[in-house]
Amino acid sequence: MKKRWTAVVCAAVLAVAALPAAVSAKEKDEGELTRVTLNEVAHSIFYAPQYVAIEEGYFREEGLDLELVTGFGADKVMTAVLSGEADIGFMGAEASVYAFLEGANDPVINFAQLTQRAGNFLVAREEMPSFTWEDLKGRKVLGGRKGGMPEMVFEYILRENGIDPEKDLEIDQSIDFGSTAAAFSGGQGEFSVEFEPSATALEQEGAGYVVASLGVDSGYVPYTSYSAKTSYMEEHPDVIQKFTNALQKGMDFVQEHTPGEIAEVIAPQFPETDLETLTTIVKRYYDQDTWKDNLVFEKESFELLQDILEGAGELKERAAYEDLVTTEYAENAENAVK
């Protein structure tokens, strides 16, 4: 198991470098609300149902005053959850696997899955309407952090297409998350793996072209989920249930509305992005079936996640689904909301 996760567990009491994200909702007496701190791995349009739940006031309807903090990386989110700085973490479930196998005394349990596909795209320097993954052989690609879901899913796709990630191409993993688009625009690499809005921004400035969706080509993958320490869930089951209920309402909204309607609702969360661009990005995620219609984190998905971790060389032993996932809250929310 990787040393970085040992460091995360041991340093869980350290402060987390995180920035508050925009949170707004319908009016309700503050005195009636329970404060909950959610630390998200990134503030991204990819997580639209969560922002719908915020902007439509679903958390307040459930009696929760949500403080949203952006951690900028699963390792930082996990540290915030383990230290108690955050009540709930939103990140790739691989973080909970790493921490559990390193011997976390208070395991972080996944209770709701939001996305079922990868949210990043492969950007090339020129249009490639007939792109195949074979085109990456011998080329240089700006990838993601080793051991993180973006990079592992990318490598998973390569292997599924008979390409050796270590021998058949050069993957640059030295660039910080969020900085690859600028590096690519500045001339580094021949391809880059990008989240939105960076992929669309590169297209708009003529610096790159989306040639493949990792979400489509990897298939259904449990990319991001919500989790909390075992002790917190045992002490606050009502909070976890209310939180999950609010998320389910957000999930229902995106299933029942158009990309344009979704974009209008979440626009306050992304003031730097114009509505037309926001709608384009939402539609890209919408069309590839990014969001589940429920929040249940199924065993098959968890085992696929561990298959990907093993393939990437990040896992020496597997964790039991029953040790790190509970479906109780998601199932209750689905039944209560629908």
VEXDREN-2710 file (C-alpha; in Angstrom, 1 decimal):
% VEXDREN-2710
k/r/px/py/pz
1/MET/0.0/0.0/0.0
2/LYS/1.3/3.4/-0.8
3/LYS/3.1/5.5/1.8
4/ARG/1.1/8.6/1.0
5/TRP/-2.0/7.1/2.6
6/THR/-0.1/6.2/5.7
7/ALA/0.9/9.8/5.9
8/VAL/-2.8/10.8/5.5
9/VAL/-3.9/8.6/8.3
10/CYS/-1.1/9.8/10.6
11/ALA/-1.5/13.4/9.7
12/ALA/-5.3/13.5/9.9
13/VAL/-5.1/16.2/12.7
14/LEU/-3.4/18.6/10.4
15/ALA/-5.3/21.5/8.8
16/VAL/-6.6/21.0/5.3
17/ALA/-5.8/23.5/2.5
18/ALA/-9.4/24.1/1.4
19/LEU/-11.5/27.0/0.1
20/PRO/-15.2/27.5/0.8
21/ALA/-17.4/27.1/-2.2
22/ALA/-20.5/29.0/-3.0
23/VAL/-23.6/27.8/-1.1
24/SER/-27.0/29.3/-1.5
25/ALA/-30.5/28.0/-1.0
26/LYS/-34.1/29.0/-0.1
27/GLU/-34.7/30.9/3.1
28/LYS/-35.3/29.1/6.3
29/ASP/-34.8/29.9/10.0
30/GLU/-31.2/29.3/10.8
31/GLY/-32.1/28.2/14.3
32/GLU/-33.9/25.1/12.9
33/LEU/-31.0/23.8/10.9
34/THR/-28.2/21.3/11.7
35/ARG/-24.8/22.4/10.5
36/VAL/-23.0/19.9/8.3
37/THR/-19.6/20.4/6.6
38/LEU/-19.1/18.7/3.3
39/ASN/-15.6/18.6/1.8
40/GLU/-15.7/18.0/-2.0
41/VAL/-12.8/16.8/-4.0
42/ALA/-13.3/19.5/-6.7
43/HIS/-15.9/22.1/-7.5
44/SER/-17.0/20.8/-10.9
45/ILE/-20.0/20.8/-13.2
46/PHE/-19.5/17.0/-13.2
47/TYR/-21.3/17.0/-9.8
48/ALA/-24.4/18.9/-11.0
49/PRO/-27.0/16.9/-8.9
50/GLN/-25.2/18.1/-5.7
51/TYR/-25.4/21.7/-6.8
52/VAL/-29.0/21.3/-7.8
53/ALA/-29.7/20.1/-4.3
54/ILE/-28.0/23.2/-2.9
55/GLU/-29.6/25.7/-5.2
56/GLU/-33.1/24.2/-5.0
57/GLY/-32.9/24.3/-1.2
58/TYR/-33.2/20.5/-0.7
59/PHE/-30.7/20.4/2.1
60/ARG/-32.6/23.1/4.0
61/GLU/-35.9/21.3/3.4
62/GLU/-34.3/18.4/5.2
63/GLY/-33.2/20.6/8.0
64/LEU/-29.5/20.9/7.2
65/ASP/-27.3/24.0/6.9
66/LEU/-24.7/22.8/4.5
67/GLU/-21.2/24.3/4.5
68/LEU/-19.5/23.3/1.3
69/VAL/-15.7/23.3/1.2
70/THR/-13.5/22.3/-1.8
71/GLY/-10.5/20.2/-0.8
72/PHE/-8.7/20.0/-4.2
73/GLY/-7.8/16.3/-4.1
74/ALA/-9.0/13.1/-2.5
75/ASP/-6.0/12.9/-0.1
76/LYS/-7.0/16.3/1.3
77/VAL/-10.6/15.4/1.6
78/MET/-9.8/12.2/3.4
79/THR/-7.5/14.1/5.8
80/ALA/-10.4/16.5/6.5
81/VAL/-12.8/13.7/7.2
82/LEU/-10.4/11.7/9.4
83/SER/-9.5/14.8/11.4
84/GLY/-13.1/15.7/12.0
85/GLU/-12.7/19.0/10.1
86/ALA/-15.4/17.7/7.7
87/ASP/-18.4/15.6/8.6
88/ILE/-18.8/14.2/5.1
89/GLY/-16.4/13.7/2.3
90/PHE/-17.1/13.6/-1.4
91/MET/-14.3/11.9/-3.4
92/GLY/-13.4/8.7/-5.2
93/ALA/-14.1/5.6/-3.0
94/GLU/-10.5/4.5/-3.6
95/ALA/-9.5/6.9/-0.8
96/SER/-11.6/4.9/1.7
97/VAL/-10.0/1.6/0.5
98/TYR/-6.5/3.0/0.9
99/ALA/-7.2/4.3/4.4
100/PHE/-9.0/1.2/5.5
101/LEU/-6.2/-1.1/4.4
102/GLU/-3.6/1.1/6.1
103/GLY/-5.4/0.4/9.4
104/ALA/-7.7/3.4/10.0
105/ASN/-9.1/3.0/13.5
106/ASP/-12.4/4.7/12.5
107/PRO/-13.1/3.5/8.9
108/VAL/-14.6/5.9/6.5
109/ILE/-17.8/4.3/5.0
110/ASN/-19.3/5.1/1.6
111/PHE/-23.0/5.6/1.8
112/ALA/-24.0/7.2/-1.5
113/GLN/-22.7/7.1/-5.1
114/LEU/-23.2/10.2/-7.3
115/THR/-21.5/9.6/-10.6
116/GLN/-21.3/6.3/-12.6
117/ARG/-18.9/7.4/-15.3
118/ALA/-15.6/9.1/-15.4
119/GLY/-15.9/12.9/-15.9
120/ASN/-12.8/13.6/-18.0
121/PHE/-12.0/13.8/-21.7
122/LEU/-9.0/13.3/-23.9
123/VAL/-8.0/16.5/-25.6
124/ALA/-5.7/16.5/-28.7
125/ARG/-4.0/19.4/-30.4
126/GLU/-5.9/18.8/-33.6
127/GLU/-9.3/17.5/-34.6
128/MET/-9.2/13.7/-34.9
129/PRO/-12.7/12.5/-36.0
130/SER/-11.4/9.0/-36.5
131/PHE/-9.5/8.8/-33.2
132/THR/-8.7/5.4/-31.7
133/TRP/-6.7/4.7/-28.5
134/GLU/-4.0/3.2/-30.7
135/ASP/-3.3/6.8/-31.8
136/LEU/-1.7/7.3/-28.4
137/LYS/1.2/4.9/-29.0
138/GLY/4.5/6.7/-29.0
139/ARG/2.9/10.0/-27.9
140/LYS/3.1/12.1/-24.8
141/VAL/0.0/12.6/-22.7
142/LEU/-0.5/14.9/-19.7
143/GLY/-2.2/12.6/-17.2
144/GLY/-3.3/12.7/-13.6
145/ARG/-1.9/12.0/-10.1
146/LYS/-0.6/8.5/-9.7
147/GLY/-3.1/6.5/-7.7
148/GLY/-6.0/8.9/-8.4
149/MET/-9.1/7.9/-10.2
150/PRO/-8.6/10.1/-13.3
151/GLU/-5.2/8.5/-14.0
152/MET/-6.3/4.9/-13.0
153/VAL/-9.3/5.0/-15.3
154/PHE/-7.2/6.3/-18.1
155/GLU/-4.8/3.5/-17.7
156/TYR/-7.7/1.0/-17.4
157/ILE/-8.9/2.2/-20.8
158/LEU/-5.5/1.8/-22.3
159/ARG/-5.1/-1.7/-21.0
160/GLU/-8.6/-2.6/-22.2
161/ASN/-7.4/-1.5/-25.7
162/GLY/-4.2/-3.6/-25.5
163/ILE/-2.0/-0.6/-24.8
164/ASP/0.7/-0.8/-22.1
165/PRO/0.6/2.5/-20.1
166/GLU/4.3/2.2/-19.2
167/LYS/5.8/1.1/-22.4
168/ASP/3.6/2.2/-25.3
169/LEU/3.4/5.9/-24.5
170/GLU/4.7/8.6/-22.2
171/ILE/2.3/9.8/-19.4
172/ASP/3.4/13.0/-17.6
173/GLN/2.1/12.8/-14.0
174/SER/4.2/15.6/-12.7
175/ILE/1.6/18.5/-13.2
176/ASP/-0.7/19.4/-10.4
177/PHE/-4.4/18.8/-10.7
178/GLY/-6.1/21.8/-12.3
179/SER/-2.8/22.9/-14.0
180/THR/-2.7/20.5/-16.9
181/ALA/-4.9/22.6/-19.2
182/ALA/-2.6/25.6/-18.8
183/ALA/0.4/23.4/-19.4
184/PHE/-1.2/21.9/-22.5
185/SER/-2.1/25.3/-23.8
186/GLY/1.5/26.4/-23.2
187/GLY/2.8/23.7/-25.4
188/GLN/3.4/20.7/-23.2
189/GLY/2.3/17.3/-24.3
190/GLU/0.5/16.1/-27.5
191/PHE/-2.7/15.0/-25.6
192/SER/-4.1/15.9/-22.2
193/VAL/-6.7/14.3/-20.0
194/GLU/-9.0/17.1/-18.8
195/PHE/-12.1/17.7/-16.7
196/GLU/-14.7/20.3/-17.6
197/PRO/-14.7/23.2/-17.9
198/SER/-11.0/22.9/-19.0
199/ALA/-11.8/20.6/-21.9
200/THR/-14.4/23.0/-23.4
201/ALA/-12.2/26.1/-22.6
202/LEU/-9.3/24.6/-24.6
203/GLU/-11.7/24.0/-27.5
204/GLN/-13.0/27.6/-27.3
205/GLU/-9.6/29.1/-27.4
206/GLY/-8.6/26.8/-30.3
207/ALA/-5.8/25.2/-28.2
208/GLY/-7.3/21.7/-28.3
209/TYR/-10.1/19.4/-29.4
210/VAL/-12.0/16.7/-27.4
211/VAL/-11.4/13.4/-29.2
212/ALA/-12.7/10.9/-26.7
213/SER/-14.7/10.6/-23.5
214/LEU/-13.1/8.5/-20.7
215/GLY/-16.5/8.2/-19.2
216/VAL/-17.9/6.5/-22.3
217/ASP/-14.9/4.3/-23.1
218/SER/-14.4/3.1/-19.5
219/GLY/-18.0/2.1/-19.1
220/TYR/-19.9/2.4/-15.8
221/VAL/-17.4/3.1/-13.0
222/PRO/-18.2/4.2/-9.4
223/TYR/-16.2/7.5/-9.8
224/THR/-17.3/9.6/-6.9
225/SER/-19.2/8.8/-3.7
226/TYR/-20.0/10.3/-0.3
227/SER/-18.5/8.9/2.9
228/ALA/-18.2/9.6/6.6
229/LYS/-16.4/8.1/9.6
230/THR/-18.0/5.1/11.2
231/SER/-18.3/7.0/14.5
232/TYR/-20.0/10.0/12.9
233/MET/-22.5/7.8/11.1
234/GLU/-23.3/6.0/14.4
235/GLU/-23.7/9.2/16.3
236/HIS/-25.7/11.1/13.5
237/PRO/-27.7/8.6/11.5
238/ASP/-30.5/11.1/11.1
239/VAL/-28.1/13.7/9.6
240/ILE/-26.7/11.1/7.1
241/GLN/-30.3/10.2/6.1
242/LYS/-31.4/13.8/5.6
243/PHE/-28.3/14.5/3.6
244/THR/-28.9/11.5/1.4
245/ASN/-32.6/12.4/1.0
246/ALA/-31.5/15.9/-0.3
247/LEU/-29.1/14.4/-2.7
248/GLN/-31.7/12.0/-4.1
249/LYS/-34.0/15.0/-4.8
250/GLY/-31.1/16.5/-6.8
251/MET/-30.6/13.2/-8.6
252/ASP/-34.3/13.1/-9.5
253/PHE/-34.2/16.7/-10.8
254/VAL/-31.4/16.0/-13.3
255/GLN/-33.2/12.9/-14.5
256/GLU/-36.4/14.9/-15.1
257/HIS/-35.0/18.2/-16.6
258/THR/-33.1/19.2/-19.7
259/PRO/-29.5/20.2/-19.7
260/GLY/-30.5/23.8/-20.2
261/GLU/-32.8/23.8/-17.2
262/ILE/-30.1/22.1/-15.1
263/ALA/-27.5/24.7/-16.2
264/GLU/-29.8/27.5/-15.2
265/VAL/-30.3/26.1/-11.7
266/ILE/-26.6/25.5/-11.0
267/ALA/-25.3/28.7/-12.6
268/PRO/-24.8/30.6/-9.3
269/GLN/-22.3/27.9/-8.4
270/PHE/-20.2/28.7/-11.4
271/PRO/-20.3/32.5/-11.9
272/GLU/-17.1/32.5/-14.0
273/THR/-18.9/30.3/-16.7
274/ASP/-21.4/31.8/-19.1
275/LEU/-24.8/30.0/-19.4
276/GLU/-24.2/28.9/-22.9
277/THR/-20.9/27.2/-22.0
278/LEU/-22.4/25.8/-18.9
279/THR/-25.3/24.3/-20.8
280/THR/-22.8/22.7/-23.3
281/ILE/-20.9/21.1/-20.5
282/VAL/-24.0/19.8/-18.7
283/LYS/-25.2/18.4/-22.0
284/ARG/-21.9/16.6/-22.5
285/TYR/-22.3/14.9/-19.1
286/TYR/-26.0/14.4/-19.5
287/ASP/-25.7/12.6/-22.9
288/GLN/-23.2/10.1/-21.6
289/ASP/-25.4/9.0/-18.7
290/THR/-23.0/10.4/-16.0
291/TRP/-25.5/10.4/-13.1
292/LYS/-27.2/7.5/-11.5
293/ASP/-31.0/7.6/-10.9
294/ASN/-30.4/6.5/-7.3
295/LEU/-27.5/6.7/-4.9
296/VAL/-27.1/3.0/-4.1
297/PHE/-23.4/2.0/-4.3
298/GLU/-23.7/-1.6/-5.5
299/LYS/-21.3/-4.4/-4.8
300/GLU/-20.5/-5.0/-8.4
301/SER/-19.4/-1.4/-8.8
302/PHE/-17.2/-1.6/-5.7
303/GLU/-15.5/-4.8/-7.0
304/LEU/-14.9/-3.1/-10.4
305/LEU/-13.3/-0.2/-8.6
306/GLN/-10.9/-2.6/-6.9
307/ASP/-10.2/-4.3/-10.2
308/ILE/-9.1/-0.9/-11.5
309/LEU/-6.9/-0.3/-8.5
310/GLU/-5.3/-3.7/-8.8
311/GLY/-4.6/-3.1/-12.5
312/ALA/-3.0/0.2/-11.7
313/GLY/-0.7/-1.5/-9.2
314/GLU/-2.2/0.4/-6.3
315/LEU/-3.7/-2.5/-4.4
316/LYS/-2.0/-5.5/-2.8
317/GLU/-5.1/-6.8/-1.1
318/ARG/-8.8/-6.2/-1.4
319/ALA/-11.3/-4.7/1.1
320/ALA/-14.6/-6.4/1.7
321/TYR/-17.6/-4.5/0.3
322/GLU/-19.5/-4.9/3.6
323/ASP/-16.6/-3.2/5.5
324/LEU/-16.7/0.0/3.4
325/VAL/-20.1/0.4/1.9
326/THR/-23.6/0.8/3.3
327/THR/-26.7/1.0/1.1
328/GLU/-29.2/1.6/3.9
329/TYR/-29.4/5.4/3.6
330/ALA/-29.5/5.5/-0.2
331/GLU/-32.3/2.8/-0.3
332/ASN/-34.3/4.7/2.3
333/ALA/-33.9/8.0/0.3
334/GLU/-35.0/6.4/-2.9
335/ASN/-38.1/5.0/-1.3
336/ALA/-38.9/8.2/0.6
337/VAL/-38.3/10.7/-2.2
338/LYS/-40.0/8.8/-5.1
END
